[in-house]
Amino acid sequence: MKLGKFLILKKKDWYIEAFKNIEGEEIFLESLPLHRDMLCVDMVNYVIRTGQPANLEQFPVQPENAYMTRFKPQSLIAIPAG
């Protein structure tokens, strides 16, 4: 499964506002609070803190990382939008 996700900050909390199935044409617009099994929160926190992009090589799969353990992504990148 290939997904793209867009996050925004609302009142000190991060929300996934939209995500797209890259293999198809589906775009989903929702406001979902960010939690650990929805994406690699460690990577997102790094990008938020530093303002720099991050990739899978910087965040290898670790047992305590629910998203990485569950989905075992082959590639992953997080890029600041602003």
Beta strands, then each sheet from edge to edge (+ up, - down):
strand 1: 3-10
strand 2: 13-21
strand 3: 27-33
strand 4: 54-55
strand 5: 77-78
sheet 1: 1+ 2- 3+
sheet 2: 4+ 5-
end
